[in-house]
Amino acid sequence: MIMPGWHGRFSSFLGRRLFVHRLTPETKVVALRQQLDRVAQRQRYRGPGEITAVSIGGMQAEWIRPPKAEAHRVILYFHGGGYCFGSRDIYRPMVARLCVAAEARGLLIDYRLAPEHPFPAALDDAVSAYRWLLGQGIAPSGIVLAGDAAGGGLAIATAMALRDGGAPLPRAIVTMSPWADLAFTGWSMLTNAKRDSVLTWETLAVCARHYLRNTLPTNPFASPFYGNFKGLPPLLIHAGSEELLKDDATRIAEKAEAAGCDVSCEIWDGMPHAFQYFSDLKEAMGSLDRIGFFIRSRVPVITTGAPHTPRPSVSPFRRPQTATG
């Protein structure tokens, strides 16, 4: 059994400020976001691989390519931050670790944020980034949509939008601590209110208000929990047992399974929201390793000559599992 050991061991000043800051209706969101971004920019990434900036129709993005990346295997990553915060500078180290685990290239995008750009700006940018990848000659069978928190919900909503628009679908979806219900109907919003040391209900409520503006919180493209999961690609979900959004994870897994999707949901015992961000946790690397295996198995190595037998995939979802190790 994985034992909780994260308390008091957040990996950085930036991580503490990004995840633990309590928002109120009076918080100056844009000023706080700029402050966080300045801190992140001073913490230069020194990991392995190449970082290459690109522009997608004016949206800033970057390629992250670790040394052993397979060129045909691409992770399109949507960062978290409640649709109001987050950037490439903040999430680059974590996404790079994921790319190493998956032996994949990663495209990390700076989608537009609220309150300046409410729904559906983030979704429009996510769909544009996917279509840009297709335009670069990357096969949809080589693309995995991935994200954490708001980015996890965005990954699912993007797949729904692509399906409804008749576009070729990506090979798989990976979500970490997905925020999939902006109407806050999950019981863990109450039962974990005193256990989640990363998120608060007030913080989520402020972010939801800025992002939704005049949109109903049950709009399926803002809250994919209320959407149709039929025909979506294989889905892997990781979340912590201590977090407010635990029930977002388990309930979308149940809905996906009921719709006939190939889905696996792992609840990590004792872990907080988006624990994969904190690099000093052994559980964080354990989660990324399992996600990496899932991505490698879904997008296997291209071989020539003899037929290739794909590696076994993560088992389909039956009920929420507590991760062990």
N, C-alpha and C positions, 0 to 999 in steps of 0.2 A: 504494500500500500504506500502510495506517495504521501509523505508526511508534510504538513504545512510548515514552512520555514521562512515565509516571506516577510513577516511582521518586522518593521523597523529596518528592512534591508532594501529599500528602494534604490535603484541602481545609480541615480544621479539627481542633482539639483533640478535639472530640466524635467525629469520624470515626476518628481514630487510636485513641481509647479503645474505641469500639464494635467495630471490626473487628480490631484487632491484639492486643487483650488475650488472653493465653493462659489458658484455663481448666484447672484440675486438679480431681480429685475432692474436694479440700478447699476449693475456691472457694465462698464464701458468695454464691450466685447472686442471691438476693433483695436483699441489701445492695448488690451491684455494680449490679444493675438500677436500684435507687433512686438511686444516685449518678449513673448515666448520665442518668436522666430529669431530675434536678435541673439538670445541666449544660445539657441541651436546653431546659429551660424558661426558662433565663436568656438563651438565644439567640433572641430574638423574631424571628418570620418577618416580613419586610418586602417580600415579593413582591407582584405584582399579583393582583387578584381578591378574592373574599370568602371568609371562613372562617366556617362556621356549625356550632356544636356540636349534636349530636342524641343521643338515647338510644334504643337498640334493645333493648327488653326488659331494661333495666338495663345493657347493654353500651354503653360510651361510643364515640362515633364523631363524625365531622365531615364536612360537605360542603366541598369545595374547588371554587370556581367562578371560573375566569379570565375576563377580559372578553369573549373571543370564543367562549366555550363554547356548544355546541349543547345545548339543554336535554334532548333525547331521547337524547343520547350520554353514557353513564355508565360510568366505570371503577370497579369494586369492587376496592379494593386491599388486599392482605394483605402486611404488612411482613415483613422478614426478622428474623433474630436467633436462629436455632436453636431456635425455639419457647420460648425461655427469656428473651429480651430483645426490646427494640424497643417503640416507642410512637408515637402520633400526633405528639408533640413532636419526636421524633428524625427521623421520615420525612416530615414535612410539606413541607420545602423540595423534596425530590426528587420527591415525588408531584405537587406543584404544577407543577414543570417538565414532568413528563410530561403533565399535564392541558393545559398551554399548547400543547405539541407536538401533542396529539391534538384540540385544540379541544373538550374534553369536560369535563363535571363529574366530580369524583372523590369517592367515598365511602371514607374511610380509617377503618378500624375498629381498636379496641383489643381484639382477641380475647384470651381468657384464656391465661395462660402457665404453663409448668411451672417448677419442680417442684410448685407448689401445685395446678396443674390439668393433669394429664397427658392424653395421648390418651384419648378423642377430643374433649376440650373445644374445642380450636382448630377442628376440623372442624365441630363442632356450631354454634359461633358463626359460622363462615363461611357455612354453609347458612342459618342464621337471618337473617343480613344480606341474603343474596340474596332470600330469601322476603319480607323486609321491603320491599325495593325493588319487588318485584312488587305488594305490597300498597299501595304508594304510586302505583300506576298506571303504572309504567315498564315498557315492553314488553321481554320477554327479548331481542328482536332488537336492542335498543339498549344492552345491557349487555355489557361485556367484563370478564372476570375477569383480574386481573393481580397479580403479586407477584414478589419477589426472594428468592433463597436458600430458607429454609424457607417463606416466603410463596409462592414459585413452585411448590414441591411442593404446598402447600396449595391453590393455585388449581386444579391438575390434579385433586387428590383431591376437591375440592368439585364439580367438573364430573362426576366419576365417580359421586359420591354422589347428585347431582341426577338423573343419567340413570337410575341404578338405582332411585331412588325415584319415577320417573315424572313428575318436574317438567319444565316447559319449560326448554330449555337456553339458556344465554347465546349471544351471537353469535360470540364468539371468546375465546381464552385467550392471554395474554402472560406469559412467564416469563423472568426474568433470573437467570442463575446458579442454576438450580433445584436444590434438594436433594431428590432424588427417590428415593434409595436409602439408607436408614438402616442397611443391612447392609454398606455400604462395599465393594462388589464391583467398582467401576470401577477400571481400571488407573491412571487419572490420580491416584487417591489415593496411589499409590506414585511414579509417574513425575514428578509435579509437587510432591512433598513438600518439595523444597528450592527450588522456584521460586515457590511461592505465599507472598507476604509478608503476606497478610491472614488466611488461615485456617491452622489446624493440625489434624492428625488428632486430637490429644488434645482440642482444643476441641470438635470435632464429636462425639467419643465421649461427652464429658461431657453435652452437650446431648441427644444421643440417649438416653442412660441416663435422664435426668430426664423426657424426654417420653414414652418408651415404657413405662417402669416394667414392667408385667407383660404388655406387648404384644409379639408377635414382630416383629422388624424387617422381615420380609417381608410384613406385613399391607399390602394394597394401598392402604388408606386412610391409612396412615402413610407408606408408601413407594410412591407411585403407579407407579414403574418396574415393579412386580410386578402391576399392575392391567391391566384390559381397556380398551384405547383405542378399541374399536369404537364408532362413532357419536358420538365427541366433536366439539366445534366446531373450526373452524380454529385452529391453534396456531402461535404465533411464539415462538422460543427464541433468546435472546442469551446468550453466555457468553464468558469470557476464555480465551485459550489457556494462560495460566499457572496456572490455578486447579485446586485439588483436585477440584472438581466438574465439570470439563470433560466427563468421560465420562458423568456423569449427564445432561448436556444432549444429547450426541450419541446416547446409547443410547435415551433416551425418544423422540427424533426418529425413530430407526430403527423402534422398536416402533409408533409412531403411524402411520408410513408403511405398515408391514406390515399394519396394521389398516384401511387405506383412508382415513386422515385426511388432510386438507389441512394440511401442516406445512412450516414453513421454519425452518432452524436456521443461525444465523450465529455463527461463532467469531471473536472479535476478537483479532487478533494482538498479543501482548505485554501483554494486559490482565489485571489481577488479578480476584479475586472481587468481584462486585457493583460494578464500576467506575462504573456510572451514578450512584452516590451522590456521587461526588467531583466537585463542580461546576466545578473549575478544569481538568478534563481536556477537551480538545476532542473526544476519543473518546466521552466520556460524553454530550455534547450530540448528537454524531452518532448514537449508538445511540438516544437518546430521540427524535430526529427521525425515524428510520426506523420506530420503534415507533409514533410518532404518525401517520405516513403509513399504516401497516398498519391502525390503529384507524379512521382517517377513511375508508379505502377499504372496510372491512368494515361500518361504520355510516355510510353517506353522509348528506348533508344532505337533510332532508325538503323537498320542493318541492311547489308546487301548480300545476295547469295541465299544462304539457308534461311527458311522462315524463322521469324522471331516469336518466341513464346513469352507473352507478357508476364511480369512478376505478379503474384497474387495481390489483390486489392484489399483495402480495409473492409471488414465484414459489414454487410448491410445492417441498418438500424432496426432493432426490434423494440428496445426500451432504452431510456437514458442510462448510459454506462458510467460508472465511476472509474476513471483511469487508474491503472495500477502499474507498478514498475519495480 
